[in-house]
Amino acid sequence: MTDRTRRSFDATWLPFGMLIGFILGMGVALTMTSNLLIAGGLGFLAGGIMGVALGFRRKRGSSSADEDAADDRYRAAHGDPAPRRDDDH
């Protein structure tokens, strides 16, 4: 199977989106409904949507191959050893 050039979902954005979305969603829903349970549910839903939306957005002009190449150039310039892989014995 060939390597994928970009990831379809970056899960590192999910916790940030959940926190920001929960705070904003709960604040807005609490002022509109005055019910803490409904506001918490809407905040949780808004946070999930925001986290998934941030995870699916496209990175502009960068890929993991570019990052690996930049790491290799840095290691070569500074004399650092290459990282050890699991299949190296």
Protein Blocks (a to p, Z undefined) as FASTA:
>chain_A
ZZdfbdfbdfklmmmmmmmmmmmmmmmmmmmnopaklmmmmmmmmmmmmmmmmmmpcceh
iafklmmmmmmmmmmmnopacdddfklZZ
